Amino acid sequence: MIPRAQRLDKPPTEGRRLNPLIVIPECLGFSGRFSRNEYFVAVTLMSLVNVALFLIMAFAISAIHSLLPDIKPSTIMLLLLLAEVLAAVPTLPFTIGATVRRLHDLGRSGSQTLLVFVPIVGQILAFELLFKPAPEHGQRRPPRSRIFDSDA
């Protein structure tokens, strides 16, 4: 009979790393790496927390509006916008940490996280982080393009 450790196709810690209770606290550190799956777990969970916080705040605003019907619709919209910003604040450090770790996994600088705040570019970067595979274990950085080779 083959020992259990040899039957596994992946390291025994890999399944544990997809546990949100392990991944989320690691988001607060900016050193280390996140695989695509770990990044997906972290970002998805932070998005769900963000949506839940916004819905709680929106429900509170609608309750206030039902108690005080004299409030203008523009004021309600401004309060909802403020609620969305406030809902994003608690999840922002976790999301930034996960993005920095995923960039490290791709062999790139964590300072590229600032690109997330640029409209359109941020969405493209988020998709790249979700779908681009990490370089092989022996490589520190992804292979350079032939365009930048000096001997070409």
Backbone as a ProteinNet text record, in pm:
[ID]
protein_1_A
[PRIMARY]
MIPRAQRLDKPPTEGRRLNPLIVIPECLGFSGRFSRNEYFVAVTLMSLVNVALFLIMAFAISAIHSLLPDIKPSTIMLLLLLAEVLAAVPTLPFTIGATVRRLHDLGRSGSQTLLVFVPIVGQILAFELLFKPAPEHGQRRPPRSRIFDSDA
[TERTIARY]
83.8	0	87.6	48	123.3	91	193.8	166.8	83.5	6.4	-85.5	-12.7	104.2	178	217.4	242.7	281.8	161.6	42.5	-76.8	-127.8	-90.7	-140.5	-68	-143.9	-85.7	-35.4	-84	-43.3	7	84.5	133.2	16.6	30.5	-80.9	-123.9	-38.2	-75.3	-154.4	-157.7	-223.4	-373.6	-442.4	-585.1	-614.8	-526.2	-541.8	-531.1	-449	-425.4	-547.1	-642.7	-763.1	-871	-842.3	-935.2	-936.8	-1053.7	-1058.5	-1006.5	-1017.9	-968	-815.8	-751	-605.1	-562	-634	-595.5	-616.3	-729.3	-762.9	-663.1	-624.2	-523.3	-390.1	-355.9	-231.7	-237.3	-356	-370	-314.2	-305.7	-257	-105.3	-36.5	107.7	138.3	241.4	275.1	391.4	440.7	547.6	490.5	551.6	503.2	430.1	367.7	302.1	163.4	77.1	-55.5	-69.9	-116.2	-146.3	-274.3	-309.9	-434.9	-553.4	-554.3	-666.7	-676.5	-562.7	-563.4	-609.7	-562.8	-604.6	-754.9	-805.5	-949.4	-1029.4	-986.3	-1057.4	-1058.1	-942.3	-932.5	-1018.5	-1008.5	-1081.9	-1232.6	-1271.3	-1413.9	-1472.3	-1401	-1452.2	-1460.7	-1359.4	-1363.1	-1476.2	-1504	-1615.9	-1748.7	-1762.7	-1886.7	-1905.5	-1796.9	-1805.1	-1842.6	-1784.1	-1814.4	-1962	-2014.7	-2156.3	-2245.9	-2210.5	-2292.1	-2295.6	-2180.5	-2177.3	-2260	-2250.7	-2329.8	-2479.2	-2520	-2662.8	-2715.1	-2633.9	-2674.6	-2692.8	-2597.7	-2607.8	-2725	-2748	-2860.7	-2993.1	-3001.6	-3123.4	-3145.7	-3039.2	-3052	-3096.2	-3042.6	-3081.7	-3228.4	-3273.2	-3414.5	-3505.4	-3459.8	-3538.6	-3549.2	-3438.9	-3441.1	-3533.9	-3530.5	-3615.9	-3764.1	-3796.1	-3936.4	-3983	-3890.3	-3926.3	-3932.2	-3849.1	-3844.4	-3867.2	-3992.6	-4019.4	-3988.6	-3956.1	-3927.7	-3788.9	-3707.2	-3571.1	-3577.7	-3499.5	-3498.5	-3431.4	-3472.4	-3406.5	-3257	-3217.5	-3074.9	-2994.9	-3054.9	-2988.9	-2975.1	-3078.2	-3072.4	-2960.8	-2949.7	-2844.4	-2706	-2691.8	-2563.9	-2530	-2629.5	-2607.6	-2569	-2629.8	-2593.8	-2451.2	-2410.8	-2273.9	-2175.6	-2207.7	-2124.7	-2119.5	-2232.1	-2237.1	-2145.5	-2139.8	-2052.3	-1905.5	-1871	-1732.6	-1697.1	-1787.7	-1762.5	-1757.1	-1831.7	-1828.6	-1696.6	-1633.7	-1507.7	-1387.8	-1398.5	-1283.4	-1233.9	-1318.9	-1264.7	-1200.4	-1243.6	-1189.3	-1067.4	-1040.9	-931.6	-794	-755	-622	-605.6	-711.9	-705.4	-690.1	-764.2	-758.4	-622.8	-569.4	-437.6	-330.8	-338.3	-241.8	-246.4	-367.3	-380.5	-324.3	-346.1	-295.6	-142.9	-84.3	62	120.5	60.6	110.9	97.8	-10.8	-28.4	72.8	100.1	202.4	339.4	368.5	494.6	501.8	389.3	386.6	417.8	381.2	410.2	549.4	624.4	759.2	762	656.4	647.7	649	671.8	679	539.3	532.1	405.4	355.1	444.8	401.8	308.3	302.4	210.3	64.4	44.6	-91	-159.7	-82.8	-141	-216.5	-183.6	-254.9	-401.2	-434.4	-573.1	-663.9	-610	-690.9	-709.7	-645.9	-662.5	-781	-880.3	-995.7	-953.4	-1022.2	-1000.6	-873.2	-760.9	-635.2	-649	-718.1	-737.8	-815	-916.9	-995.1	-913.4	-832.4	-746.8	-644.5	-585.9	-489.2	-555.4	-677.7	-748	-770.2	-809.8	-828	-695.1	-590.2	-458.7	-415.1	-437.9	-398.6	-478.1	-601.4	-683.8	-647.3	-602.5	-587.4	-443.8	-349.5	-212.2	-141.9	-85.1	-14.8	118.6	162.5	291.1	403.5	521.5	635.9	675.7	754	800	877.1	887.5	949.5	1093.7	1169.6	1309.7	1330.3	1229.8	1243	1197.4	1272.2	1230.8	1133.2	1159	1073.3	1027.4	916.3	873.6	976.8	982.9	1080.1	1053.9	1161.7	1149.4	1109.1	1048.4	1007.9	1131	1124.8	1237	1259.9	1160.2	1173.2	1279.9	1291.6	1382.7	1519.3	1540.9	1669.8	1773.1	1892.1	1994.6	2064.1	2064.1	2133.1	2043.4	1922.3	1830.7	1857.5
-119.7	0	125.1	224.3	348.9	437.5	493.6	584.4	703.7	758.7	867.5	988.4	1020.7	1138.6	1125	1002.7	984.1	980.5	955.8	950.2	1087.8	1187.1	1321.9	1382.7	1445.3	1513	1651.5	1707.9	1842.1	1839.3	1937.8	1941.6	1947.9	1888.3	1887.6	2026	2127.2	2261.4	2337.7	2289.8	2366.4	2380.4	2274.2	2283	2373.4	2370.2	2456.3	2602.5	2633.8	2772.5	2836	2756.7	2813.1	2837.3	2805.2	2830.8	2981.6	3045.7	3191.3	3233.2	3147.5	3182.4	3188.5	3127.1	3133.2	3241.1	3253.1	3347	3492.1	3522.3	3662	3726.4	3661	3726.9	3750.3	3664.6	3683.1	3803.9	3852.2	3968.8	4095.3	4098.5	4218.7	4233.1	4126.2	4133.3	4158.3	4235.8	4269.6	4188	4092.7	4006.9	3868.1	3796.9	3664.2	3665	3552.1	3535.1	3477	3503.5	3443.3	3379.3	3256.4	3193.8	3254.6	3216	3265.8	3227.8	3104.6	3058.6	3135	3157.7	3232.7	3376.2	3435.9	3571.9	3576.4	3476.6	3469.9	3458.7	3373.6	3357.3	3489	3554.3	3678.9	3789.6	3808.9	3917.8	3890.6	3765.6	3732.6	3755	3711	3729.4	3877.5	3955	4098.5	4167.4	4122.2	4178.4	4146.6	4024.3	3986.8	4066.9	4088	4170.3	4312.7	4366.1	4501.2	4514.6	4417.1	4421	4409.3	4322	4305.7	4434.8	4498.8	4625.7	4732.5	4737.5	4835.8	4809.5	4683.3	4651.7	4687.3	4664.9	4703.7	4854.3	4928.6	5074.9	5123.6	5061.2	5100.7	5072.5	4960.7	4930.1	5034.7	5075.4	5178.8	5311.9	5345.2	5470.4	5465.9	5350.3	5339.9	5345.4	5292.7	5302.5	5447.7	5519.9	5662	5737.4	5703.6	5770.6	5743.1	5622.2	5592.9	5667.1	5692	5768.6	5918.2	5964.4	6106.2	6120.6	6116.6	6120.3	6254.4	6357.6	6489.5	6497.9	6395.8	6398.1	6389.7	6476.2	6479.5	6354.1	6311.3	6195	6216.5	6340	6366.8	6345.3	6375.9	6352.2	6202.5	6126.6	5980.6	5923.5	5970.1	5921.3	5956.6	6075.9	6115.6	6028	5996.7	5908.1	5766.8	5718.2	5585.4	5584.6	5693.1	5703.2	5703.6	5777.9	5780.6	5642.1	5571.3	5436.4	5341.9	5353.7	5267.2	5294.3	5421	5455.2	5402	5419.4	5370.6	5218.3	5151.6	5005	4954.4	5030.4	4987.1	5007.6	5100	5132.8	5013.1	4936	4825.1	4714.2	4696	4587.6	4631.1	4760	4809.9	4755.8	4753.9	4700	4552.8	4474.1	4332.9	4315.8	4394.3	4384.2	4430	4536.2	4584.8	4481.5	4423.1	4320.5	4199.1	4155	4040.2	4073.6	4195.3	4236.3	4241.7	4294.9	4301.3	4160.5	4069.2	3931.7	3862.4	3888.2	3826.2	3883	4013.1	4071.8	4011.3	3986.1	3920.9	3780.9	3710.9	3576.7	3580.9	3689.4	3705.1	3762.7	3789.8	3843.3	3992.1	4062	4206.3	4281.3	4410.1	4494.9	4517.9	4518.9	4543.9	4686	4777.1	4915.7	4929.6	4826.1	4830.5	4820.7	4799	4796.3	4930.4	5037.4	5169.7	5178.6	5091.2	5090.7	5051.6	4985	4943.8	5066	5176.3	5296.6	5379.4	5339.4	5408.4	5344.7	5424.9	5366.8	5290.4	5185.7	5093.2	5009.9	5075.3	5003.4	4911	4957.6	4876.7	4749.3	4757.6	4638.7	4541	4594.4	4508.6	4437.3	4511	4450.8	4342.2	4367.2	4267.7	4138.6	4149.1	4029.5	3958.9	4036.7	3976.1	3898.1	3955.9	3888.8	3760.9	3758.8	3639.4	3527.6	3561.4	3459.7	3429.8	3518.1	3495.2	3396.4	3289.2	3193.2	3250.8	3202.7	3246.1	3181	3243.5	3180.6	3051.6	2970.6	2843.9	2870.7	2769.9	2786	2832.7	2793.9	2831.6	2975.3	3036.7	3172.7	3272.2	3378.4	3482.8	3577.8	3605.8	3695.2	3623.9	3668.7	3608.2	3633	3545.6	3567.3	3699.5	3765.7	3893.9	3873.2	3973.5	3969	3981.5	3927	3936.1	4080.6	4162.8	4302.2	4372.1	4335.1	4403.4	4334.8	4224.9	4157.4	4242	4255.5	4339.7	4269	4133.9	4063.2	4028.7	4077.9	4044.1	4124.1
0	0	0	-77.6	-89.5	30.6	97.1	209.7	164.7	256.7	226.1	167	218.5	171.3	24.3	-21.7	-160.9	-254.1	-200	-283.4	-321.5	-246.8	-273.7	-393.1	-480.5	-596.8	-562.9	-456	-417.3	-273.8	-234.8	-97.3	0.5	120.5	213.7	260.9	249.3	294.3	189.8	65	-41	-17.2	20.8	48	165.9	263.9	380.6	342.6	243	204.9	139.8	96.4	36.4	141	264.8	373.6	400.8	392.4	414.8	551.6	651.5	784.4	788.7	691.3	681.9	583.2	472	366.3	409.8	471.1	502.8	599.3	711.5	796.1	724.8	629.7	555.5	462.5	432.5	343.8	407.1	539.4	605	595.7	559	539.2	392.6	368.5	230.2	177.1	254.8	205.2	180.2	89.7	56.7	-76	-106.7	-236.2	-217.3	-315.9	-323.8	-461.6	-465.1	-593.1	-649	-770.5	-829.2	-742.2	-692.2	-610.5	-479.1	-413.8	-288.6	-311.5	-419.9	-454	-480.1	-551.8	-581.1	-451.7	-360.3	-233.2	-156.2	-147.9	-71.4	-132.5	-262.2	-327	-326.5	-347.7	-345.3	-207.8	-104.6	31.1	67.2	28.1	57.8	-18.8	-140.5	-216.7	-149.6	-100.8	-31.2	97.3	170.6	292.5	255.8	148.6	102.6	66.7	-8.4	-47.6	75	168.4	290	371.6	388.1	461.8	391.8	258.8	184.5	199.5	191.8	206	344.7	446.2	582.3	590.4	533.5	536.6	451.6	337.3	251.9	321	392.8	468	577.1	644.2	748	686.9	570.4	504.6	462.7	412.1	373.4	495.3	608.5	731.1	776.9	766	801.8	707.5	578.8	481.3	508.9	554	584.2	708.2	802	921.5	893.2	801	765.3	614.9	568.8	423.9	357.9	435.1	377.8	314	330.1	275.8	122.5	55.4	-91.2	-147.6	-266.4	-329.1	-354.6	-383.4	-405.2	-276.9	-163.9	-35.8	-9.8	-45.8	-29.4	-116.7	-240.3	-329.7	-275.8	-220.2	-161.4	-41.5	39.5	154.2	108.8	0.6	-51.3	-105.9	-172.2	-221.1	-104.8	-0.9	119	184.6	183.2	240.6	163.6	32.4	-47	-16.6	-2.1	30.9	169.9	265.6	400.7	407.3	321.6	319.3	262.4	174.5	113.3	204.6	297.7	382.7	464.9	534	613.8	530.3	407.2	324.5	243.9	235.9	152.7	192.5	321	354	315	330.2	294.4	143.3	67.4	-78.9	-131.4	-76	-117.6	-82.9	37.1	76	-15.5	-51.3	-141.7	-279.4	-326.5	-457.2	-457.3	-350.1	-340.2	-340.4	-263.9	-258.8	-394.9	-466.4	-598.5	-697.8	-690.3	-776.2	-746.5	-618.8	-583.3	-643.8	-647.3	-704.8	-854.5	-919.3	-1062.4	-1087	-978.4	-993.4	-1020	-981.6	-1006.7	-874.8	-883	-765.1	-706.3	-574.3	-508	-526.7	-565.7	-586.4	-706.8	-791.4	-904.4	-858.1	-728.9	-672.9	-694.9	-702.3	-723.5	-855.8	-950.9	-1079	-1062.7	-952.8	-929.1	-917.2	-872.7	-852.2	-979	-1089.2	-1216.8	-1289.6	-1329.9	-1399.2	-1524.4	-1555.2	-1667.1	-1645.1	-1616.5	-1594.3	-1473.2	-1370.7	-1250.3	-1278.4	-1362.4	-1396.6	-1480.3	-1570.7	-1652.8	-1564.5	-1469.5	-1377.6	-1292.6	-1247.4	-1165	-1243.7	-1370.3	-1452.8	-1477.7	-1498.1	-1518.5	-1394.5	-1277.7	-1153.8	-1131.5	-1177.1	-1159.9	-1257.3	-1376.8	-1480.2	-1523.5	-1495.9	-1542	-1448.6	-1504.7	-1419.2	-1372	-1256.9	-1202.2	-1280.7	-1282.9	-1350.2	-1279.1	-1346.6	-1288.4	-1159.5	-1077.1	-945	-951.2	-1053.9	-1063.4	-1108.1	-1167	-1218.5	-1113.8	-1099.2	-1006.3	-1075.4	-1200.3	-1277.7	-1403.6	-1462	-1588.2	-1697.4	-1799.6	-1907	-1978.2	-2017.5	-2085.4	-2229.5	-2284	-2423.5	-2513.5	-2633	-2726.5	-2771.4	-2758.6	-2801	-2718.8	-2590.8	-2501.1	-2489.9	-2560.8	-2557.7	-2631.7	-2575.7	-2636.2	-2753.3	-2755	-2860.9	-2978.4	-2983.2	-3092.8	-3216
[MASK]
++++++++++++++++++++++++++++++++++++++++++++++++++++++++++++++++++++++++++++++++++++++++++++++++++++++++++++++++++++++++++++++++++++++++++++++++++++++++

